[in-house]
């Protein structure tokens, strides 16, 4: 319903916000406000934290097998409602329905991983570590956890967090972007339908007031975040100051190194999808091509040809390859960076400024943009554009390409395109980036591996989902035990015990 006011989700039910502040949720293809979302107040967020805290003791004591069964039912409901969630994501973010559907599915895969909680939470055991002494470890939940998620993947990124945290026995408060709140609220309803007890999962859309409440509240034990590097650094420093464990994933400038022996058409097709899919609003988007040697001219020609054929329009229209960006403000920022690239001497091969989509004149559209002859001093290289802008840097050698990538302060994802196994093996060994693709343009790991970058792309020690996610949402306790016979009991000693 247009301009309807969305609820919060606290303690297992739709809850009216105490805040008088509202934000308009806009369809980026039309520029029209389609609903209102309350910006959760400090009191709203505190209520959600208190509900999660109250639910924690019982949920912690719920067996992993029981948790797994609820998660499996939740997974089934997500599959059933996948098209609905994709529609909501497309409507509020602007991405194509096909892309939105794929992103929902990738989120569901994390739920599938979390269903394995009975196995994932097994500790280790060693018998006779000393004479008559055994040692074992256990993974225990940490309490109330919180997630702060961005606008670009309204369903997938939240599912990187809350299903695994809840599978591990924690309770959760999610603060989704106020630009795209509906997927998170709908998933909360589906989780309740799956049998999740009230208070275990709570959703409070909001802005900095909500964020700061989560970061400072003493009952929140862990914070997960995905977003820009400046905000990730703020989240990390503030939450750590308040004694919380933090995983804060920041920005990216992902490079694709293309060697002269790469399969040209395959490489060009792969880069197109990685650069312009989701209008470039992906932390794993390939935004930078490093063309090595004499392949540059042919590669740029192929990219130009393909970019000019992309169909730009509303994400729910058939035949559209690329939708709008999230807001007018973000569109203007992207256009400003394109302007700076021209002013600083890069060659503008394909210009996405001023694109006209008939019938959608108020939408936030930027067409596919391609720059060649870019240098590392230019703003379009130094900044994360987060839009449909692909830049090409030319280098003479493989060594120069490696040095260029490793010199960048971001280290989220990278890829190499080559027919040489030796070159690929060297690349995966020497490159200083957290996620690496070999002839794979967007190397997002499957849910049973962990997701995250290095350097300025990550603040904290543990990545998301996979076993690192399990370790983030649990505390390890080690137990050393001895059951001596009566005859073995001896007097106390002040000497450091040894077990060997």
N, C-alpha and C positions, 0 to 999 in steps of 0.2 A: 504494500500500500504506500503510495507516494507520501513523503513527509511523516510517516508513522514514526513514533519514538521507540527505539529498541530498548529492551530491558538490560539489566545486569543479570548474571546468573550466580546466585549465592546460596549456599546450603541446599542445593538440589532443586531450586525453583527460580522462576523469573522474579526479579526483584526490581522495584522502582528505585531509581537513584535518588539520593538525598541532594544531589548537586543540581543547581539551576542552570549550570553551564551545558551547552549543547554544541555539537559539531554536525555539519551537514555531510552526509555520505553521498558522494557525487559519482554519477556514471561518467567516466572520462571520455566516452565516445560522444556524449551529447552535451556535457557540461551542466546537466540538470541535477539538482539535489533530489535523490530518490528516497531518502529516509533520514531521520535524525538519530544521533547516538549521544547518550549522556556521557559527559566527561567525568568519570568517577572521582568523587571527592576523597579526601583523606579518611573520612568516616566510612565511606563505602568500602574502600580497600581494607581498612581495619576490620570491618565486619566480615569480609571474605577471609582474611587471615585467621580471625577468631573461629570461623566455621571450620576452616581447614585444620586448625589446631585441635578443636574439639573432636573432629572425626579421626584424627591420627591414631590414638591408642587402639581403637577397635580395628582400624584398617591394617595397622602394623601386625596385629595378632591374627588377621585373616590369612589363611594358609596360601602360599604361593600358587598352589593348584587351583584354589578357589578364585584368586585374582586372575589367573590365566583363563579360566572359563568365562569370566566377565569380559575380559579383553577380547576373547575369541568371538563372543556374541557382539561386542562393539565392532569388531572387524567385519562381521557379516552385515551389520547395519550400514556401515560405511560403504561396503560394496553395493548394497541395495540403493543407497542414496547418493552414489557417486556422481550421477548426472546432475542432481540437485545442487550438490556442493560445487561442482564445476561451474554451473550456471551462476551461482552466487559469486564465485571468484572472478568470473569473466565480467559480470555486471559491475562489480565494485572496483576491480583493478584495471580491466580493459583488455586483458590477454584473450587470445582466441580460445574458443571452447575446446578445441583439440589440445592446446597446450595446457589449459586448466585441468582437463580430464587427466592428462598424463601426470600433472603435478599432484593431484589428489591420490592417484594410484601410488606414486612414490612415497607419499605419506602413509598410506595403508601398509606399505611394506615394512615400515618401522613398527606399526602395531603388530604385524605378523611376527617380527623379531621379538617384541615384548611378550607375546603369548608364551614364549619359551622360558618365562621367569623361573619355573621350578628347576630347570637346568642351569640357567644363567646365574642363579644365586647360590649355587653349590660352592662351598669353600674347599680348602685343601686339607689333607691329613697325612701325617707322617708318624709311623709307629717306631718306638724305641729310638727316639732322637738322643736319648741318654739311657742309662741302665734303668729300666722300668718306667721310663718317662715317654709319654706321647704328646704330640702337638697337633693342633688343628686350628683352622681359621674359619670365620663366618662373616658373611656380608649382611649388615643390618641397615635398615633405612635411617635417614637422618632427620626427618620431620617434615615441616612445611617447606615446600620448594616453590619457586616462582619463575615464570617465563615472560620475557618481553620480546615481542615479535614484530617484524617489519610488514610493510604493505605489499611486497611483491609476490609472496606466496601465502595467501590467506589460510590455506588448509595445510599445506605440506610442512612449513616451518614449525607451526605449533605442534604438529605430530612428531617432529624430531625430539620434542621435549616431554610433554605431559604423559604419553602412554608408557614410556620407559620409567619415568619417575614413579608413576602410580604402580606399575608392575613390581617395582622394587619395594613397595610398602609405604611410600611417602604420600602425602596429600599435596595438592597443587593449586596455585592461584595464577591464572594466565591473564596478562595484560596485552591484548592484541592491539595493533595499530587502529586508531579511531577512524582511519580511512577505509578499512576493510574488516569490520567487526562481525559480519553476519555468519561467516563460516564457523568461527570459533563458538558463537552462541548456539548454532545448530548442532555442532558436534557435542556440546555439553548436554543438549536434550537427548541425543542418540545414546550417549554414554549412560545417562540415567535409565533410559529404556533398556539398556543392556544389563541393568541390575547394579550399577555402581551406587554405593551408599551415599546419602546426602552429605555434602561438605567435603568429599574427597576431591572434587574438581570444581573450581569456581572461575568465572570469567568476568573481568572488570575492564572494559574498554576505557581508555583515558589518555591523558597527556602527561606532562612532567610531574604534576602533583601526584598522580597515581604511581608513577615510576619512583619518585623520591620516597614515597611511603613504603613501598616494597623494599627499597634499598636500605632504609634505616630501621625498619621494624625489627625488634629483637627476636620475634618468633619465627621470622623467615630465615631458614638455615642456608639456602643455596639459591643462586640466581643464574638463569640461563638467558642469553641475549644474542640476537642476530640483528645487525644493522651497520651503520657507517662507523668508520674507525674513530672519529672524535667522540661519538657517543659511546662506543664500546669501551674506550679508555676511561670515560667518565663513570660508566657503570662499574667497571672493574675497580677503579680506585675508591669509589664511594662505598660499594658493597664490601670490599676487602677491609676498608677502614672500620666498618661495623661488624667485622668478624665473620663474614659469610664466605663460603666457597663460591667461586665465580667461573663460568665459562662464557666469555664475551667474544663473539665472532664479528670481526670488523670488515672493512672494505677490501677491494681487490683491484688489481690491474693485471688481468690474466693474459699471458703471452702465448701465441702459437708460433713455434719455430718451424719454418718450412725449409727443408733441405732441397738441394737441386734434384735429388733422385726421387722426390715425392711424386705420387700419382696425382697429376695435376687436377683432373676433373673431380676425382674423389675428394681431394683436399679442399678445393673451392666449394664444393657442396657442403662439406662438413663445417667449414668456417662460416658459411652463410647462416646456417641454422644456429650456430653457437653465438654469432655476433648479433643477429637480428631477431631471434626468437624471443618472445615476451618483450618485444621492443627494447631489447638490451637491458631490461631491468632484472638482471640476475647477478648474484654475487659470483657466479661461475661463468658468466658470459666471457667469450673471447673478445676482447676489445682491441687487442694489439697483435698484429702479425709481424714477425721478424723474418723477413725473406733473406735467405742466405744465397749469395752468389747470383748466377744468371737466371734464376727462376722468377725474379721479381716482376719483370715486364709482363710475362705471360700470365702470372697469377693475378696481377692487378687487372689485366684485361678481362679475365674470366669473372672476377669478383664484380667488376663494373657491369658487365653484361647481365649477370644474375641479379644484382641489386636493383637495376632499373626495371626488372620484370616483376618485382615483388608488389603484391596488391595490398594497399593500406586501407583500413576501414574499421568499422565496429567489430569487436571480437566475436559477436554471435552471428555474423553474416557468413554464409557459405562462400568459399573461395577466397576469403581474406587470409593473407599470410601474416600480417602484423597489425596489431591494434594500436590504440593511443598510449601515451604515457600517463602517469597517474594524476597529474594536476597541471593547471596553467602555470603555476610557479615553477614546477620542474621542467616543463616544456621550455619556458623562457631561459632557464639556466642552461639547458642543453644547447639552445640556439645561440646563447651568448658564448659558449665554448666553441661552437662551430665558427662563429665570427672571429674569435681569437685565433683559431687555427689558420684562417685565411690571412689575418693581419700579421701573423708571425711567420708567414712564408711557406706553409705547407701547401701541397697541390690538392685542391678540392676536386676529386674525380666525379663524385656523385653528391648532389646537394639536396638534403632533405628539408631545408627550410621552406616555409611558406606553402607547404603542401595543402591542396584543396581536396576535401572529400565531400562530394555532392550530397546534400541533405544532412550533413553533420558539420556544419560550419563552426559550431561552437565547441567541437571536440578538441582534445589536447593532442593533436597529431604532429609527429615529426617523422619525415620519411627516412628511408635508409640512406645513410651518409657514409662516404668513403673518402679517406684522405691518403695520399701517397707522399713520399719524401718527407716524413715527419722526423724530427730530431728529439732527443731526450730533454732538451731545454724547453720545449713548447708546453703550454698549459694543457693541450689536449693529450699529451703523454703523461704529464705529472699528476693530473687530477683524475679521480674516478668519475667518469661522465655519467654512467648508469643510464644510458640511453642508446638508441640505434646508430651509434657512431663507431666505425671501424677505422683504425689507423694502421698504416704500413710503414715500418722502419726497414731500411735496407742495410745489410752488413755484408762484409766480404767473406767472412769465414765462420765456421762452426764455433771456434773458440770465442770469437767476438760475440756471437749470439748467446752463448752460455754466460759470459761476463755481463752482458746487458741485462739478462733476466735476473741474475743473482744480485745485481746492483740495485734493483728496484726495492723500495721499502715494503711493498706489499708482496705477499707470498701465499696466496690462497690456492690458485690452480694454474696449471700450465699444460701445454701439449706439444708434442713434436710429431711432424709428418715426414716420414722417411721410409725407404725400402730397405734400409740397412739395419740389421739386428745389432751390429756392433755399435753404431751411432746411437740407437735407441737405448741400449744397455748403459752406455756411458752417460747419456742424458739422465736417465732415472737415478743413476748413482751420484752425479755431480750437482744436479739442479737443487737449489735451496728453496723448495716450494713444497707445501704440505700435500697437495693432490696432483698427480701427474697422469696425463693421458698419452699413450703411444698410438698414434693414428685414431685417437678418440678425442673429440674436441671438447667435450664437457665431462671431465672425469669425476663425476659425482659417485662416490662409492655406494655399493648396495648397503642395505640397512644393517647387515651383520658385520660390516666394517665401519670405521668411524669417519666422521666428516669434520674437516677443519683445516685451516692453514697454519702458516708460520709467521714470524716477524710481526709486522703491524696489522696483519689479518687475524690475529688471535691474541686475546688477553686472558691468561689463565693457563692451566697445565693440561687439561683434558678436553678432547674433542667431543662432538655430539654423536649420539647413538652408537651402535656397536658395543664392544666390551668397555671402551673408554667411557661411554655413557653410563653403563652399569656401575662402574667404579665411581663416577662423579656423584651418582645418586645414592651411594651406599658408603658406610664406614666399615673398615675391616677390623675385626677383633680377633686377636690370636690368644689361644688358650693352651697352656702347658700344664699337663696333669700327671700326677704320680699317685698310685694307690699302693702304699707299702704294706708288706706283711708286718704284723706286730713285732716280730723279731728284728725287723730292719730299722725300726724307729731309733733315732739317735739324738744326742743332745744338740742344741742349737750351736751355730757357728757364725762368726762374723766374716768368714772368708767368702769372696766372690764365688758363687757356685759354678761348676763346670759340668757339662752333661756328657761330654765325649768319653 
